[in-house]
Amino acid sequence: MDTLLVNFSYKWPESYSERRRMLEDLEVKHPKIAELSLRDRFGARGYYLHIQGYHEGTLSDVEVKEELMRAREYVDYVEKILKNQLS
């Protein structure tokens, strides 16, 4: 995610809140990217995998697999944007 932001001329984010603000700004400036809801997806993966999965340990095996699949999809979108292949 940070590489994507730097690629769009943002400085390297120093916190999660800064990263979210930069993502919001990126989505305002680039409607095609906004369609992917990257900021929302970033927050969701962080909540489910980090908070519920790591800290609380409340995700089932099925939920972990689903969240990892969603994280992979997120990474794929970011890679497509970086390669200018967003359709």
Distance bins in CASP14 RR format, pairs under 12 A and 6 or more apart:
PFRMAT RR
TARGET T0000
AUTHOR 0000-0000-0000
RMODE 2
METHOD distances of the structure
MODEL  1
1 7 0 0 0 0 0 1 0 0 0 0 0
1 8 0 0 0 0 0 1 0 0 0 0 0
1 10 0 0 0 0 0 1 0 0 0 0 0
1 12 0 0 0 0 0 1 0 0 0 0 0
1 13 0 0 0 0 1 0 0 0 0 0 0
1 16 0 0 0 0 0 1 0 0 0 0 0
1 18 0 0 0 0 0 1 0 0 0 0 0
1 19 1 0 0 1 0 0 0 0 0 0 0
1 20 0 0 0 0 0 1 0 0 0 0 0
1 22 0 0 0 0 1 0 0 0 0 0 0
1 23 1 0 0 1 0 0 0 0 0 0 0
1 26 0 0 0 0 0 1 0 0 0 0 0
1 38 1 0 0 1 0 0 0 0 0 0 0
1 39 0 0 0 0 1 0 0 0 0 0 0
1 41 0 0 0 0 1 0 0 0 0 0 0
1 42 1 0 0 1 0 0 0 0 0 0 0
1 43 0 0 0 0 0 1 0 0 0 0 0
1 45 0 0 0 0 0 1 0 0 0 0 0
1 46 0 0 0 0 0 1 0 0 0 0 0
1 71 0 0 0 0 0 1 0 0 0 0 0
1 74 0 0 0 0 1 0 0 0 0 0 0
1 75 0 0 0 0 1 0 0 0 0 0 0
1 77 0 0 0 0 0 1 0 0 0 0 0
1 78 1 0 0 1 0 0 0 0 0 0 0
1 79 0 0 0 0 0 1 0 0 0 0 0
1 81 0 0 0 0 0 1 0 0 0 0 0
1 82 0 0 0 0 0 1 0 0 0 0 0
2 8 0 0 0 0 0 1 0 0 0 0 0
2 10 0 0 0 0 1 0 0 0 0 0 0
2 11 0 0 0 0 1 0 0 0 0 0 0
2 12 1 0 1 0 0 0 0 0 0 0 0
2 13 1 0 1 0 0 0 0 0 0 0 0
2 14 0 0 0 0 1 0 0 0 0 0 0
2 15 0 0 0 0 0 1 0 0 0 0 0
2 16 0 0 0 0 0 1 0 0 0 0 0
2 18 0 0 0 0 0 1 0 0 0 0 0
2 19 1 0 0 1 0 0 0 0 0 0 0
2 22 0 0 0 0 1 0 0 0 0 0 0
2 23 0 0 0 0 0 1 0 0 0 0 0
2 26 0 0 0 0 0 1 0 0 0 0 0
2 42 0 0 0 0 0 1 0 0 0 0 0
2 78 0 0 0 0 0 1 0 0 0 0 0
2 82 0 0 0 0 0 1 0 0 0 0 0
3 10 0 0 0 0 0 1 0 0 0 0 0
3 12 0 0 0 0 1 0 0 0 0 0 0
3 13 0 0 0 0 0 1 0 0 0 0 0
3 19 0 0 0 0 0 1 0 0 0 0 0
3 75 0 0 0 0 0 1 0 0 0 0 0
3 78 1 0 0 1 0 0 0 0 0 0 0
3 79 0 0 0 0 1 0 0 0 0 0 0
3 81 0 0 0 0 0 1 0 0 0 0 0
3 82 1 0 0 1 0 0 0 0 0 0 0
3 83 0 0 0 0 0 1 0 0 0 0 0
4 10 0 0 0 0 1 0 0 0 0 0 0
4 12 0 0 0 0 0 1 0 0 0 0 0
4 13 0 0 0 0 0 1 0 0 0 0 0
4 19 0 0 0 0 0 1 0 0 0 0 0
4 22 0 0 0 0 1 0 0 0 0 0 0
4 23 0 0 0 0 1 0 0 0 0 0 0
4 26 1 0 0 1 0 0 0 0 0 0 0
4 27 0 0 0 0 0 1 0 0 0 0 0
4 30 0 0 0 0 0 1 0 0 0 0 0
4 33 0 0 0 0 1 0 0 0 0 0 0
4 36 0 0 0 0 0 1 0 0 0 0 0
4 38 0 0 0 0 1 0 0 0 0 0 0
4 39 0 0 0 0 0 1 0 0 0 0 0
4 42 0 0 0 0 0 1 0 0 0 0 0
4 74 0 0 0 0 0 1 0 0 0 0 0
4 75 0 0 0 0 0 1 0 0 0 0 0
4 77 0 0 0 0 1 0 0 0 0 0 0
4 78 1 0 1 0 0 0 0 0 0 0 0
4 79 0 0 0 0 1 0 0 0 0 0 0
4 80 0 0 0 0 0 1 0 0 0 0 0
4 81 1 0 0 1 0 0 0 0 0 0 0
4 82 1 0 0 1 0 0 0 0 0 0 0
4 83 0 0 0 0 0 1 0 0 0 0 0
4 86 0 0 0 0 0 1 0 0 0 0 0
5 11 0 0 0 0 1 0 0 0 0 0 0
5 12 1 0 0 1 0 0 0 0 0 0 0
5 13 1 0 0 1 0 0 0 0 0 0 0
5 14 0 0 0 0 0 1 0 0 0 0 0
5 18 0 0 0 0 1 0 0 0 0 0 0
5 19 1 0 0 1 0 0 0 0 0 0 0
5 20 0 0 0 0 0 1 0 0 0 0 0
5 21 0 0 0 0 0 1 0 0 0 0 0
5 22 1 0 1 0 0 0 0 0 0 0 0
5 23 1 0 0 1 0 0 0 0 0 0 0
5 24 0 0 0 0 0 1 0 0 0 0 0
5 25 0 0 0 0 1 0 0 0 0 0 0
5 26 1 0 0 1 0 0 0 0 0 0 0
5 27 0 0 0 0 0 1 0 0 0 0 0
5 29 0 0 0 0 0 1 0 0 0 0 0
5 30 0 0 0 0 0 1 0 0 0 0 0
5 33 0 0 0 0 0 1 0 0 0 0 0
5 38 0 0 0 0 0 1 0 0 0 0 0
5 39 0 0 0 0 0 1 0 0 0 0 0
5 42 0 0 0 0 0 1 0 0 0 0 0
5 78 0 0 0 0 1 0 0 0 0 0 0
5 81 0 0 0 0 0 1 0 0 0 0 0
5 82 0 0 0 0 0 1 0 0 0 0 0
6 12 1 0 1 0 0 0 0 0 0 0 0
6 13 0 0 0 0 1 0 0 0 0 0 0
6 19 0 0 0 0 0 1 0 0 0 0 0
6 22 0 0 0 0 1 0 0 0 0 0 0
6 26 0 0 0 0 0 1 0 0 0 0 0
6 82 0 0 0 0 0 1 0 0 0 0 0
7 22 0 0 0 0 0 1 0 0 0 0 0
7 26 0 0 0 0 1 0 0 0 0 0 0
7 30 0 0 0 0 0 1 0 0 0 0 0
7 33 0 0 0 0 0 1 0 0 0 0 0
7 78 0 0 0 0 1 0 0 0 0 0 0
7 79 0 0 0 0 0 1 0 0 0 0 0
7 81 0 0 0 0 1 0 0 0 0 0 0
7 82 1 0 1 0 0 0 0 0 0 0 0
7 83 0 0 0 0 0 1 0 0 0 0 0
7 84 0 0 0 0 0 1 0 0 0 0 0
8 22 0 0 0 0 1 0 0 0 0 0 0
8 23 0 0 0 0 0 1 0 0 0 0 0
8 25 0 0 0 0 1 0 0 0 0 0 0
8 26 1 0 1 0 0 0 0 0 0 0 0
8 27 0 0 0 0 0 1 0 0 0 0 0
8 28 0 0 0 0 0 1 0 0 0 0 0
8 29 0 0 0 0 1 0 0 0 0 0 0
8 30 1 0 0 1 0 0 0 0 0 0 0
8 33 0 0 0 0 1 0 0 0 0 0 0
8 38 0 0 0 0 0 1 0 0 0 0 0
8 78 0 0 0 0 0 1 0 0 0 0 0
8 81 0 0 0 0 1 0 0 0 0 0 0
8 82 0 0 0 0 1 0 0 0 0 0 0
8 84 0 0 0 0 0 1 0 0 0 0 0
9 22 0 0 0 0 0 1 0 0 0 0 0
9 25 0 0 0 0 0 1 0 0 0 0 0
9 26 0 0 0 0 1 0 0 0 0 0 0
9 29 0 0 0 0 0 1 0 0 0 0 0
9 30 0 0 0 0 0 1 0 0 0 0 0
10 18 0 0 0 0 1 0 0 0 0 0 0
10 19 0 0 0 0 1 0 0 0 0 0 0
10 21 0 0 0 0 1 0 0 0 0 0 0
10 22 1 0 1 0 0 0 0 0 0 0 0
10 23 0 0 0 0 1 0 0 0 0 0 0
10 24 0 0 0 0 0 1 0 0 0 0 0
10 25 1 0 0 1 0 0 0 0 0 0 0
10 26 1 0 0 1 0 0 0 0 0 0 0
10 29 0 0 0 0 0 1 0 0 0 0 0
10 30 0 0 0 0 0 1 0 0 0 0 0
11 18 0 0 0 0 1 0 0 0 0 0 0
11 19 0 0 0 0 0 1 0 0 0 0 0
11 21 0 0 0 0 0 1 0 0 0 0 0
11 22 0 0 0 0 1 0 0 0 0 0 0
11 25 0 0 0 0 0 1 0 0 0 0 0
12 18 0 0 0 0 1 0 0 0 0 0 0
12 19 0 0 0 0 1 0 0 0 0 0 0
12 22 0 0 0 0 1 0 0 0 0 0 0
13 19 1 0 1 0 0 0 0 0 0 0 0
13 20 0 0 0 0 1 0 0 0 0 0 0
13 21 0 0 0 0 1 0 0 0 0 0 0
13 22 1 0 1 0 0 0 0 0 0 0 0
13 23 0 0 0 0 1 0 0 0 0 0 0
13 24 0 0 0 0 0 1 0 0 0 0 0
13 25 0 0 0 0 0 1 0 0 0 0 0
13 26 0 0 0 0 0 1 0 0 0 0 0
13 42 0 0 0 0 0 1 0 0 0 0 0
14 21 0 0 0 0 0 1 0 0 0 0 0
14 22 0 0 0 0 0 1 0 0 0 0 0
15 21 0 0 0 0 1 0 0 0 0 0 0
15 22 0 0 0 0 0 1 0 0 0 0 0
16 22 0 0 0 0 0 1 0 0 0 0 0
16 23 0 0 0 0 0 1 0 0 0 0 0
16 39 0 0 0 0 0 1 0 0 0 0 0
16 42 0 0 0 0 1 0 0 0 0 0 0
16 43 0 0 0 0 1 0 0 0 0 0 0
16 45 0 0 0 0 0 1 0 0 0 0 0
16 46 0 0 0 0 1 0 0 0 0 0 0
16 47 0 0 0 0 0 1 0 0 0 0 0
16 50 0 0 0 0 1 0 0 0 0 0 0
16 51 0 0 0 0 0 1 0 0 0 0 0
17 23 0 0 0 0 0 1 0 0 0 0 0
17 24 0 0 0 0 0 1 0 0 0 0 0
17 39 0 0 0 0 0 1 0 0 0 0 0
17 42 0 0 0 0 0 1 0 0 0 0 0
17 43 0 0 0 0 0 1 0 0 0 0 0
18 24 0 0 0 0 0 1 0 0 0 0 0
18 25 0 0 0 0 0 1 0 0 0 0 0
19 25 0 0 0 0 0 1 0 0 0 0 0
19 26 0 0 0 0 0 1 0 0 0 0 0
19 38 0 0 0 0 0 1 0 0 0 0 0
19 39 0 0 0 0 1 0 0 0 0 0 0
19 42 1 0 0 1 0 0 0 0 0 0 0
19 43 0 0 0 0 1 0 0 0 0 0 0
19 46 0 0 0 0 0 1 0 0 0 0 0
20 26 0 0 0 0 0 1 0 0 0 0 0
20 27 0 0 0 0 0 1 0 0 0 0 0
20 38 0 0 0 0 0 1 0 0 0 0 0
20 39 1 0 1 0 0 0 0 0 0 0 0
20 40 0 0 0 0 1 0 0 0 0 0 0
20 41 0 0 0 0 0 1 0 0 0 0 0
20 42 1 0 0 1 0 0 0 0 0 0 0
20 43 1 0 0 1 0 0 0 0 0 0 0
20 44 0 0 0 0 0 1 0 0 0 0 0
20 46 0 0 0 0 0 1 0 0 0 0 0
21 27 0 0 0 0 0 1 0 0 0 0 0
21 28 0 0 0 0 0 1 0 0 0 0 0
21 39 0 0 0 0 1 0 0 0 0 0 0
21 42 0 0 0 0 0 1 0 0 0 0 0
22 28 0 0 0 0 0 1 0 0 0 0 0
22 29 0 0 0 0 0 1 0 0 0 0 0
22 33 0 0 0 0 0 1 0 0 0 0 0
22 38 0 0 0 0 0 1 0 0 0 0 0
22 39 0 0 0 0 1 0 0 0 0 0 0
22 42 0 0 0 0 0 1 0 0 0 0 0
23 29 0 0 0 0 0 1 0 0 0 0 0
23 30 0 0 0 0 0 1 0 0 0 0 0
23 33 0 0 0 0 1 0 0 0 0 0 0
23 34 0 0 0 0 1 0 0 0 0 0 0
23 36 0 0 0 0 0 1 0 0 0 0 0
23 37 0 0 0 0 1 0 0 0 0 0 0
23 38 1 0 1 0 0 0 0 0 0 0 0
23 39 1 1 0 0 0 0 0 0 0 0 0
23 40 0 0 0 0 1 0 0 0 0 0 0
23 41 0 0 0 0 1 0 0 0 0 0 0
23 42 1 0 0 1 0 0 0 0 0 0 0
23 43 0 0 0 0 1 0 0 0 0 0 0
23 74 0 0 0 0 0 1 0 0 0 0 0
23 78 0 0 0 0 0 1 0 0 0 0 0
23 81 0 0 0 0 0 1 0 0 0 0 0
24 30 0 0 0 0 0 1 0 0 0 0 0
24 33 0 0 0 0 0 1 0 0 0 0 0
24 34 0 0 0 0 1 0 0 0 0 0 0
24 37 0 0 0 0 0 1 0 0 0 0 0
24 38 0 0 0 0 1 0 0 0 0 0 0
24 39 1 0 1 0 0 0 0 0 0 0 0
24 40 0 0 0 0 1 0 0 0 0 0 0
24 42 0 0 0 0 0 1 0 0 0 0 0
24 43 0 0 0 0 0 1 0 0 0 0 0
25 33 0 0 0 0 0 1 0 0 0 0 0
25 34 0 0 0 0 0 1 0 0 0 0 0
25 38 0 0 0 0 0 1 0 0 0 0 0
25 39 0 0 0 0 1 0 0 0 0 0 0
26 32 0 0 0 0 0 1 0 0 0 0 0
26 33 1 0 1 0 0 0 0 0 0 0 0
26 34 0 0 0 0 1 0 0 0 0 0 0
26 36 0 0 0 0 0 1 0 0 0 0 0
26 37 0 0 0 0 0 1 0 0 0 0 0
26 38 1 0 0 1 0 0 0 0 0 0 0
26 39 0 0 0 0 1 0 0 0 0 0 0
26 42 0 0 0 0 0 1 0 0 0 0 0
26 78 0 0 0 0 0 1 0 0 0 0 0
26 81 0 0 0 0 1 0 0 0 0 0 0
27 33 1 0 1 0 0 0 0 0 0 0 0
27 34 1 1 0 0 0 0 0 0 0 0 0
27 35 0 0 0 0 1 0 0 0 0 0 0
27 36 0 0 0 0 1 0 0 0 0 0 0
27 37 1 0 0 1 0 0 0 0 0 0 0
27 38 1 0 0 1 0 0 0 0 0 0 0
27 39 1 0 0 1 0 0 0 0 0 0 0
27 40 0 0 0 0 1 0 0 0 0 0 0
27 41 0 0 0 0 0 1 0 0 0 0 0
27 42 0 0 0 0 0 1 0 0 0 0 0
27 81 0 0 0 0 0 1 0 0 0 0 0
28 34 1 0 0 1 0 0 0 0 0 0 0
28 39 0 0 0 0 0 1 0 0 0 0 0
30 36 0 0 0 0 1 0 0 0 0 0 0
30 38 0 0 0 0 1 0 0 0 0 0 0
30 39 0 0 0 0 0 1 0 0 0 0 0
30 81 0 0 0 0 1 0 0 0 0 0 0
30 84 0 0 0 0 0 1 0 0 0 0 0
30 86 0 0 0 0 1 0 0 0 0 0 0
31 37 0 0 0 0 0 1 0 0 0 0 0
31 86 0 0 0 0 0 1 0 0 0 0 0
32 38 0 0 0 0 0 1 0 0 0 0 0
32 77 0 0 0 0 0 1 0 0 0 0 0
32 80 0 0 0 0 0 1 0 0 0 0 0
32 81 0 0 0 0 1 0 0 0 0 0 0
32 84 0 0 0 0 0 1 0 0 0 0 0
32 85 0 0 0 0 0 1 0 0 0 0 0
32 86 1 0 1 0 0 0 0 0 0 0 0
32 87 0 0 0 0 1 0 0 0 0 0 0
33 39 0 0 0 0 1 0 0 0 0 0 0
33 41 0 0 0 0 0 1 0 0 0 0 0
33 77 0 0 0 0 1 0 0 0 0 0 0
33 78 0 0 0 0 1 0 0 0 0 0 0
33 80 0 0 0 0 0 1 0 0 0 0 0
33 81 1 0 0 1 0 0 0 0 0 0 0
33 82 0 0 0 0 0 1 0 0 0 0 0
33 84 0 0 0 0 0 1 0 0 0 0 0
33 86 1 0 0 1 0 0 0 0 0 0 0
34 40 0 0 0 0 0 1 0 0 0 0 0
34 41 0 0 0 0 0 1 0 0 0 0 0
34 81 0 0 0 0 0 1 0 0 0 0 0
34 86 0 0 0 0 0 1 0 0 0 0 0
35 41 0 0 0 0 0 1 0 0 0 0 0
35 77 0 0 0 0 0 1 0 0 0 0 0
35 81 0 0 0 0 0 1 0 0 0 0 0
35 86 0 0 0 0 1 0 0 0 0 0 0
35 87 0 0 0 0 0 1 0 0 0 0 0
36 42 0 0 0 0 0 1 0 0 0 0 0
36 73 0 0 0 0 1 0 0 0 0 0 0
36 74 0 0 0 0 1 0 0 0 0 0 0
36 75 0 0 0 0 0 1 0 0 0 0 0
36 76 0 0 0 0 0 1 0 0 0 0 0
36 77 1 0 1 0 0 0 0 0 0 0 0
36 78 0 0 0 0 1 0 0 0 0 0 0
36 79 0 0 0 0 0 1 0 0 0 0 0
36 80 0 0 0 0 1 0 0 0 0 0 0
36 81 1 0 0 1 0 0 0 0 0 0 0
36 86 1 0 0 1 0 0 0 0 0 0 0
36 87 0 0 0 0 0 1 0 0 0 0 0
37 43 0 0 0 0 0 1 0 0 0 0 0
37 44 0 0 0 0 1 0 0 0 0 0 0
37 45 0 0 0 0 0 1 0 0 0 0 0
37 70 0 0 0 0 0 1 0 0 0 0 0
37 73 0 0 0 0 0 1 0 0 0 0 0
37 74 0 0 0 0 1 0 0 0 0 0 0
37 77 0 0 0 0 1 0 0 0 0 0 0
38 44 0 0 0 0 0 1 0 0 0 0 0
38 45 0 0 0 0 0 1 0 0 0 0 0
38 73 0 0 0 0 0 1 0 0 0 0 0
38 74 1 0 0 1 0 0 0 0 0 0 0
38 75 0 0 0 0 0 1 0 0 0 0 0
38 76 0 0 0 0 0 1 0 0 0 0 0
38 77 1 0 0 1 0 0 0 0 0 0 0
38 78 1 0 0 1 0 0 0 0 0 0 0
38 80 0 0 0 0 0 1 0 0 0 0 0
38 81 0 0 0 0 1 0 0 0 0 0 0
38 86 0 0 0 0 0 1 0 0 0 0 0
39 45 0 0 0 0 0 1 0 0 0 0 0
39 46 0 0 0 0 0 1 0 0 0 0 0
39 74 0 0 0 0 0 1 0 0 0 0 0
40 46 0 0 0 0 0 1 0 0 0 0 0
40 47 0 0 0 0 0 1 0 0 0 0 0
40 70 0 0 0 0 0 1 0 0 0 0 0
40 74 0 0 0 0 0 1 0 0 0 0 0
41 47 0 0 0 0 0 1 0 0 0 0 0
41 48 0 0 0 0 0 1 0 0 0 0 0
41 49 0 0 0 0 0 1 0 0 0 0 0
41 67 0 0 0 0 0 1 0 0 0 0 0
41 70 1 0 0 1 0 0 0 0 0 0 0
41 71 0 0 0 0 1 0 0 0 0 0 0
41 72 0 0 0 0 0 1 0 0 0 0 0
41 73 0 0 0 0 1 0 0 0 0 0 0
41 74 1 0 1 0 0 0 0 0 0 0 0
41 75 0 0 0 0 0 1 0 0 0 0 0
41 76 0 0 0 0 0 1 0 0 0 0 0
41 77 0 0 0 0 1 0 0 0 0 0 0
41 78 0 0 0 0 1 0 0 0 0 0 0
42 48 0 0 0 0 0 1 0 0 0 0 0
42 49 0 0 0 0 0 1 0 0 0 0 0
42 50 0 0 0 0 0 1 0 0 0 0 0
42 70 0 0 0 0 0 1 0 0 0 0 0
42 71 0 0 0 0 1 0 0 0 0 0 0
42 74 1 0 0 1 0 0 0 0 0 0 0
42 75 0 0 0 0 0 1 0 0 0 0 0
42 77 0 0 0 0 0 1 0 0 0 0 0
42 78 0 0 0 0 1 0 0 0 0 0 0
43 49 0 0 0 0 1 0 0 0 0 0 0
43 50 0 0 0 0 1 0 0 0 0 0 0
43 51 0 0 0 0 1 0 0 0 0 0 0
43 67 0 0 0 0 0 1 0 0 0 0 0
43 70 0 0 0 0 0 1 0 0 0 0 0
43 71 0 0 0 0 0 1 0 0 0 0 0
43 74 0 0 0 0 1 0 0 0 0 0 0
44 50 0 0 0 0 0 1 0 0 0 0 0
44 51 0 0 0 0 0 1 0 0 0 0 0
44 52 0 0 0 0 0 1 0 0 0 0 0
44 66 0 0 0 0 0 1 0 0 0 0 0
44 67 0 0 0 0 1 0 0 0 0 0 0
44 70 1 0 0 1 0 0 0 0 0 0 0
44 71 0 0 0 0 1 0 0 0 0 0 0
44 73 0 0 0 0 0 1 0 0 0 0 0
44 74 0 0 0 0 1 0 0 0 0 0 0
45 51 0 0 0 0 0 1 0 0 0 0 0
45 52 0 0 0 0 0 1 0 0 0 0 0
45 53 0 0 0 0 0 1 0 0 0 0 0
45 54 0 0 0 0 0 1 0 0 0 0 0
45 59 0 0 0 0 0 1 0 0 0 0 0
45 64 0 0 0 0 0 1 0 0 0 0 0
45 66 0 0 0 0 0 1 0 0 0 0 0
45 67 1 0 0 1 0 0 0 0 0 0 0
45 68 0 0 0 0 1 0 0 0 0 0 0
45 69 0 0 0 0 0 1 0 0 0 0 0
45 70 1 0 0 1 0 0 0 0 0 0 0
45 71 1 0 1 0 0 0 0 0 0 0 0
45 72 0 0 0 0 0 1 0 0 0 0 0
45 73 0 0 0 0 1 0 0 0 0 0 0
45 74 1 0 0 1 0 0 0 0 0 0 0
45 75 0 0 0 0 1 0 0 0 0 0 0
45 77 0 0 0 0 0 1 0 0 0 0 0
45 78 0 0 0 0 0 1 0 0 0 0 0
46 52 0 0 0 0 1 0 0 0 0 0 0
46 53 0 0 0 0 1 0 0 0 0 0 0
46 54 0 0 0 0 1 0 0 0 0 0 0
46 55 0 0 0 0 0 1 0 0 0 0 0
46 59 0 0 0 0 0 1 0 0 0 0 0
46 67 0 0 0 0 1 0 0 0 0 0 0
46 70 0 0 0 0 0 1 0 0 0 0 0
46 71 0 0 0 0 1 0 0 0 0 0 0
46 74 0 0 0 0 0 1 0 0 0 0 0
47 53 0 0 0 0 1 0 0 0 0 0 0
47 54 0 0 0 0 0 1 0 0 0 0 0
47 55 0 0 0 0 0 1 0 0 0 0 0
47 56 0 0 0 0 0 1 0 0 0 0 0
47 58 0 0 0 0 0 1 0 0 0 0 0
47 59 0 0 0 0 0 1 0 0 0 0 0
47 67 0 0 0 0 1 0 0 0 0 0 0
47 70 0 0 0 0 0 1 0 0 0 0 0
48 54 0 0 0 0 1 0 0 0 0 0 0
48 55 0 0 0 0 0 1 0 0 0 0 0
48 56 0 0 0 0 0 1 0 0 0 0 0
48 57 0 0 0 0 0 1 0 0 0 0 0
48 58 0 0 0 0 1 0 0 0 0 0 0
48 59 1 0 0 1 0 0 0 0 0 0 0
48 60 0 0 0 0 0 1 0 0 0 0 0
48 63 1 0 0 1 0 0 0 0 0 0 0
48 64 0 0 0 0 1 0 0 0 0 0 0
48 65 0 0 0 0 0 1 0 0 0 0 0
48 66 0 0 0 0 1 0 0 0 0 0 0
48 67 1 0 1 0 0 0 0 0 0 0 0
48 68 0 0 0 0 0 1 0 0 0 0 0
48 69 0 0 0 0 0 1 0 0 0 0 0
48 70 0 0 0 0 1 0 0 0 0 0 0
48 71 0 0 0 0 1 0 0 0 0 0 0
48 74 0 0 0 0 0 1 0 0 0 0 0
49 55 0 0 0 0 0 1 0 0 0 0 0
49 56 0 0 0 0 0 1 0 0 0 0 0
49 57 0 0 0 0 0 1 0 0 0 0 0
49 58 0 0 0 0 0 1 0 0 0 0 0
49 59 1 0 0 1 0 0 0 0 0 0 0
49 63 0 0 0 0 1 0 0 0 0 0 0
49 64 1 0 0 1 0 0 0 0 0 0 0
49 65 0 0 0 0 0 1 0 0 0 0 0
49 66 0 0 0 0 0 1 0 0 0 0 0
49 67 1 0 1 0 0 0 0 0 0 0 0
49 68 1 0 0 1 0 0 0 0 0 0 0
49 69 0 0 0 0 0 1 0 0 0 0 0
49 70 0 0 0 0 1 0 0 0 0 0 0
49 71 1 0 0 1 0 0 0 0 0 0 0
49 72 0 0 0 0 0 1 0 0 0 0 0
49 74 0 0 0 0 0 1 0 0 0 0 0
50 56 0 0 0 0 1 0 0 0 0 0 0
50 57 0 0 0 0 0 1 0 0 0 0 0
50 59 0 0 0 0 0 1 0 0 0 0 0
50 67 0 0 0 0 0 1 0 0 0 0 0
50 71 0 0 0 0 0 1 0 0 0 0 0
51 57 0 0 0 0 1 0 0 0 0 0 0
51 58 0 0 0 0 1 0 0 0 0 0 0
51 59 0 0 0 0 1 0 0 0 0 0 0
51 67 0 0 0 0 0 1 0 0 0 0 0
52 58 1 0 1 0 0 0 0 0 0 0 0
52 59 1 0 1 0 0 0 0 0 0 0 0
52 60 0 0 0 0 0 1 0 0 0 0 0
52 63 0 0 0 0 1 0 0 0 0 0 0
52 64 0 0 0 0 1 0 0 0 0 0 0
52 66 0 0 0 0 0 1 0 0 0 0 0
52 67 0 0 0 0 1 0 0 0 0 0 0
53 59 1 0 1 0 0 0 0 0 0 0 0
53 60 0 0 0 0 1 0 0 0 0 0 0
53 61 0 0 0 0 0 1 0 0 0 0 0
53 63 0 0 0 0 1 0 0 0 0 0 0
53 64 1 0 0 1 0 0 0 0 0 0 0
53 66 0 0 0 0 0 1 0 0 0 0 0
53 67 0 0 0 0 1 0 0 0 0 0 0
53 68 0 0 0 0 0 1 0 0 0 0 0
54 64 0 0 0 0 0 1 0 0 0 0 0
54 67 0 0 0 0 0 1 0 0 0 0 0
56 63 0 0 0 0 0 1 0 0 0 0 0
57 63 0 0 0 0 0 1 0 0 0 0 0
57 64 0 0 0 0 1 0 0 0 0 0 0
58 64 0 0 0 0 0 1 0 0 0 0 0
58 67 0 0 0 0 0 1 0 0 0 0 0
59 65 0 0 0 0 1 0 0 0 0 0 0
59 66 0 0 0 0 1 0 0 0 0 0 0
59 67 1 0 0 1 0 0 0 0 0 0 0
59 68 0 0 0 0 0 1 0 0 0 0 0
60 66 0 0 0 0 1 0 0 0 0 0 0
60 67 0 0 0 0 0 1 0 0 0 0 0
61 67 0 0 0 0 0 1 0 0 0 0 0
61 68 0 0 0 0 0 1 0 0 0 0 0
62 68 0 0 0 0 0 1 0 0 0 0 0
62 69 0 0 0 0 0 1 0 0 0 0 0
63 69 0 0 0 0 0 1 0 0 0 0 0
63 70 0 0 0 0 0 1 0 0 0 0 0
64 70 0 0 0 0 0 1 0 0 0 0 0
64 71 0 0 0 0 0 1 0 0 0 0 0
65 71 0 0 0 0 0 1 0 0 0 0 0
65 72 0 0 0 0 0 1 0 0 0 0 0
66 72 0 0 0 0 0 1 0 0 0 0 0
66 73 0 0 0 0 0 1 0 0 0 0 0
67 73 0 0 0 0 0 1 0 0 0 0 0
67 74 0 0 0 0 0 1 0 0 0 0 0
68 74 0 0 0 0 0 1 0 0 0 0 0
68 75 0 0 0 0 0 1 0 0 0 0 0
69 75 0 0 0 0 0 1 0 0 0 0 0
69 76 0 0 0 0 0 1 0 0 0 0 0
70 76 0 0 0 0 0 1 0 0 0 0 0
70 77 0 0 0 0 0 1 0 0 0 0 0
71 77 0 0 0 0 0 1 0 0 0 0 0
71 78 0 0 0 0 0 1 0 0 0 0 0
72 78 0 0 0 0 0 1 0 0 0 0 0
72 79 0 0 0 0 0 1 0 0 0 0 0
73 79 0 0 0 0 0 1 0 0 0 0 0
73 80 0 0 0 0 0 1 0 0 0 0 0
74 80 0 0 0 0 0 1 0 0 0 0 0
74 81 0 0 0 0 0 1 0 0 0 0 0
75 81 0 0 0 0 0 1 0 0 0 0 0
75 82 0 0 0 0 0 1 0 0 0 0 0
76 82 0 0 0 0 0 1 0 0 0 0 0
76 83 0 0 0 0 0 1 0 0 0 0 0
76 85 0 0 0 0 0 1 0 0 0 0 0
76 86 0 0 0 0 0 1 0 0 0 0 0
77 83 0 0 0 0 0 1 0 0 0 0 0
77 85 0 0 0 0 0 1 0 0 0 0 0
77 86 1 0 0 1 0 0 0 0 0 0 0
77 87 0 0 0 0 0 1 0 0 0 0 0
78 85 0 0 0 0 0 1 0 0 0 0 0
78 86 0 0 0 0 0 1 0 0 0 0 0
79 85 0 0 0 0 1 0 0 0 0 0 0
79 86 0 0 0 0 0 1 0 0 0 0 0
80 86 1 0 1 0 0 0 0 0 0 0 0
80 87 0 0 0 0 1 0 0 0 0 0 0
81 87 0 0 0 0 0 1 0 0 0 0 0
END
